[in-house]
Amino acid sequence: MAQARLALADGSIFHGRSVGAVGTVTGEAVFNTGMAGYEEVLSDPSYSGQIVTMTYPEVGNYGMNAADMESDNAKVAGFVMRQCCDNPSNFRSDESLSAFLTRTGVVAIDGIDTRAITRRLRVDGAMNSALTSDDTISDEDLIATAQNVVSMEGQDLATAAGTVDAYDWNEAADPTAFNIPITWDLLEGEPLVVCIDLGIKYNILRLLRACGMRLRVVPASTSAEDILAMKPAGVFLSNGPGDPAAVQGIQETVQALVEASLPIFGICLGHQILSLALGATTYKLKFGHRGVNHPIKRLSDGVVEIASHNHGFAVDPKSLPAGVEMTHLNLNDQTCAGIACVDKPIFSVQYHPEAGPGPADPLYLFEQFTENIRTYIKS
């Protein structure tokens, strides 16, 4: 059995089994508390530059299949598990998790104490790490490699995570695939929505398309002038990896779109970038939010929804300017989970309402965006 090792920047080192590609990778060590959804985690571009530890003890029991992928390939820097299931049992499975990790070049490890890793990250915060299946590298050198990894703060990973060329998206979500039906009225005439791709997930696009929108996905570098020239009925700001304050040029683009009073909807990194464009500030969380069961309070009526999260930065609610209000609150740590402009059809949330993976509680946000577009078209 091939061996693998994970080294953290604090000098900790963990020995286990290599269950993925051969090689050495570096990245920020983070943990995800989801009991399921590892296919979506592996293919979520928001995990670029991160070595992800899954806290659930067995991963891979239902295998891998292309229909559950959230992008065109694996995006994590590395993958860490207590136990990787080598013999999946599910009628939808195309291949085992270990076969997928090997085929897509993801260095992965199992057979280690993921609880110990998670506790270290919770106490000391997310830290840089190095993962290897190369037995010629000494423990000391692996630790030194982890300690020399560039901090996530100040890194623009989103520009590279998104598309290079603009494209149209035509696949729509099947409403019967969710726990609750999508019952709102669909848009007529397929109004154009421009999606700024910072590392967008497929299920977001599927749901927007299911609302009756015609989607044009564009690179993060696309100017406001080019977007406005398309005459969109709305703009979507996607999720993505890295430090929102480091994404080059995007704040100015979003500021111009805000001034045009177009309906705008942002998710995760898109929420943070919208907040920055409006004049707020962001900061790095100690260990971030990554899982599918975080409680979010909707401040307008006190309703609590359970939602999926994947982010390491947050918006400082005290920095929100006049005319912008906080709409949602993370009940785990009281951080800002959503904002909205008071006098414009512009809003965003820190979490992932697209249920890929995760609960369907926040699907109403797609209805809200749909209604904003409908009102904009009529005005």
N, C-alpha and C positions, 0 to 999 in steps of 0.2 A: 504494500500500500504506500503510495507516494505521500510524502509529508508536506505540510505547509505551515507557515508561521505568520502571525499578525503581531506587529510591534506598534505600540502607541508612543507618542512623543514624551510621555511621562516616564518612559523607561520600562514599562510593562511589556511582556512578550508572552504570547499564547501559542502553544503547539497543537496541531491537529492534522486532519487528513485533507489532502488536495482533492477537490471534487470539481475542478474546472480546468481552465487553460493553464498551461505552463508559462511562468514568467513572474515578474515583479511589478507591482503597481503601487502608487501612492495616492493619497486623498484625505479628505476630512472624514474622520470616523464619526458616524451617526447611528442612531437606532430607530427602528420602526416597530411599533407595538401591535400591528395588525395580525389577527389570527389567520387571515387569508389575504389574497391579493398580491402574492409575490410576483406573478407574471406582470402585472401592471407596474409594480415597484421597479422591477428590472428594466422595463422599457420606458419609464418616465424620464424625459429629458431633464426634469428638475433635479434629478440625482446625479447629473454630470459632475465629476470631480469629487464624488463621495464614495467611501467604502461603507456599505450599509450592513448593519447587524440586525437580524430579525430576532425579536424576543420570543416569539412562539417557538416551542422546542422542536417541532418537526416541520420541515418545509419541503415541498415538492410532492406531497402525497397525491395531488390530482394532476401532476405532470404539466406539460406545456402545450399550448396550441396557439396558432397564429391569430385566431379571432379575438383573443384576450390581450393582444399586444397594444400598447398605447403609443407606439412609434414604430419605425421601420427596423429597429434593432435594439439590442441591449444597450443601456446608457450608463449604468452604474460603473464606478471605477473598480469596485471589488465587492464581493458578497460573502457574508459571514453567517454561519448557522450552527445551532447545537447539533442537529441531525438532519442530513440531507437524505430524503427518501429515494432509494435507487430503483424501486419497483412501484411506479404510480398506478393507481386504480381509478380510472375515470374514462367514460366512453368518448369524451372529447379530446383526450390526450393524444398528441402527435409524437411526443418524445419525452424522455425523462428530463428532469431539471439538470442533472449533471451533464447529460448529452448536450443540452442547449447551451449551458455555460461554456463547455469545451468548444462547441461549434462557433459560438459568437465571440470567443476570445476573452471571456470574463474569468479572471483569477478568483478562485473561491476556496473557502475552507469550512470544514465542519469538525465536530468532535471536540469543541472547546466550550468553555463556560461563558455563554452569552450573558448570563445574569451578572457575572463579575464585570464584564465589559460595560454593560448598561449602567451599572451602579457607579463605575468610575466616571462615565460621561455625564451622569446626572449630578454627581458631586463636584467634579472638576470642570465640567463643560465639554462641549464637542472639541476634539483635539485632532491634530494631524496624525497620520498613521501610514504604515507601509505593510503590504501583504505580499508574500512570496511563496512560490513552490520550488524555488531554486535552493538546493541544499548546499551549494558552494558559498553562499553568503552567510557570514557569521552573524550571531545574534547581535553583537555589538554594532556591526555595520548596518544591520537592518534598523536598529533603534536610531542610529545617527541619520539614516535616510529619512525616517519619519520626522525627526526633529528639524530637518532642513526643508520640509515641504512648505511652499508658499501659503500664507494664510488665505482663507476664503474671503476675508475682508479686503476690498479693493480689487477683486477679480471680476472682470466682465466675461462671464461664461455664456451669457444669454445670446450674444450676437452669433457665436459659433454654433450654439445649440439649435437655433432656428433655421429655416430654409434659406438657401442661397438665391433661388429663383422663385418668383411668384407662380402660384398655381390655383386652379379652381378645385373645390371639394364638393363632391356630389353624393356621398354615402350618408344616409339618414339613419338615426337610431330607431330601433323597434320599441315602441312604448311598452309592449308586453314583456320586455326583458327586465323591467323595473318592478319593484314591490308595490308601487302605486301607479295607477294609469296617468298618462299625460292627457289632461282633459281640457286645456285651454284652447281657445280658438287660434288656428294657424294663420299666419300672414298670407295675404292674397297677392298674387303677382310677383312673388319671389323678389322682394327688394334686396338690393345689394348690401351686404355687410362685409367690410374689410377687416380681416383678422391679422393683427400684427403678431408675427410668430417669434416668440422669445424662447421657444421650446415647448410648443403646444402639444397637448394630448389629443389623441384621435377621438375619444369619447366626447370631448367638448365640441369638436367639429360636428360629430354625428348629431348631437342634441340641438345645436344651432340650426343645422340643416332640417331637422325634424320640426322645427318651429316655422318652417316655410321660408327661410332666408336663402338667398343665393350667396355663396361664400367665395371670396377671393382672399387667399392667404398670401401675405407679402413679407419680405424680410424686415428685420428690425431697423435696417438702415434706410428704409423707404421714407422719403420726405413727406411732410404734411401737404405740400403743394401737389405731389403726385397722388396722394390719397384723396384729397379733395377734388382733384380733376376726374376721379372715377365716379363722382357724385354718389357716394354711398348714403344709405339711410341709417347707417350705424357703424360703429367701430368697436371691435373686441380686442382687448389687451390680454395676451395669454400668460400662462404660468411659465416658469423657466428657472434656471440655476443661477447661483452666484449672488454677488452684492448688487442690489438694485441701483445704488448710487454710482456704480462704476460703469453702467451701460452707456456707451458713447452716443450722444446726440438724441437719445430717445425722449428725454425730458422736454426739450425744445419742440420736438414733433408733437408730443401729446399736449403741450401748452397751446399750440396753434389749433389743434383739434377741439380742445375745450372752448377756446374763444369762438369757434364756429358753431358752438352749441349743438353739435351732433349728439345723438344718444351714444353713450360710451358705457361698456361693461368690462370690468377687469377682474381677473382671478389670480390670486397668489402673487407672483412677481409683478403681474399687471396691476394688481391693487397697490403694491408698493410704489411702482413707477408713477401711477396716476396720482398718488398722494404727494410724491416729490414734485411732480409737475404743478400741483395746486399750491405748493409752498410749504408742505409739511416736511418732516425729517424721519429717517429710518435709523434703526440700530440693530446690532447683532444680538440674538437671543443666546442664553447660556448654552442650551443644548437643543433648541428648536422644538418644533412640533411635527411629529411624523407618526401617523396612525390613522385609524378609521373610526374612532369612537370618541372624538372630542366634543364636549358640550358647549354649544354656542347660544347665547341669549340674544334674541331679537329685541332691541330696546324699544321699538315702537309699541309692542303689545306684551312683552315679557315672555313670549313663547320660547321654549328651549328646544333647539334642534341638535341632532347628533350628526357630525360631519367629519369628512376625511381631510387630513392635513398633511402637508409636506413643505416645510419652509424653515429657514434658519434666521430670517430677519423679520422685523416687525415695524409698524408705523407708530411713532410716538403720538398718542392722542392729544397731548398737551400742545403739540406744534400745529394742529389743524387750524387753518386760517378762518377768518369770518366767512360765512357762507358755505362752510363745509362742516358736516356733523358726523359723529360716530354713530353707526347704526347697529353694530353687532359687537358683542363682548365675549371673549373666551373665558369661560367660567373656571378653567383650571388655574389660570394665572393672571386673570384680569387684563389681558392684553387686547389691543384693538383688533377686531375681527371683521370690520366693515365700515365703509364711509359712503356718504352721498352728498352731492351738491344740493343746496336748498332750493335754488331757482333754476337748475338745469337738469336734463334727463341723464345724469351721469352718476354712476355708482360702482362700487367694487367690493369684493370680499377677500379676506385673507385665506380662506379655506377652499376646498374643491367641491363644488356642488354637483359635479357631473357623475358622481357615483361610479368611478372607475379606478380603483375599487372604492367601496364605501356605501353608506346608506343613502336613501333617496329623499330624505327630509328636505334638503335645500333646493330641490328641482324647481321650486316656485320662482327662483331667481331668473331662470330662463324665461318664464312667463312675464316677469317684470320687465325684462329687456325687450321682449316681444311687444308688450303694451306701449313701452316708450317709443319704439320704432313706429308702431301704428299711429300714435298721436303725432309724431314728427311728420309722417307722410301726409296726414290730414291738415297740418297747419300751413 
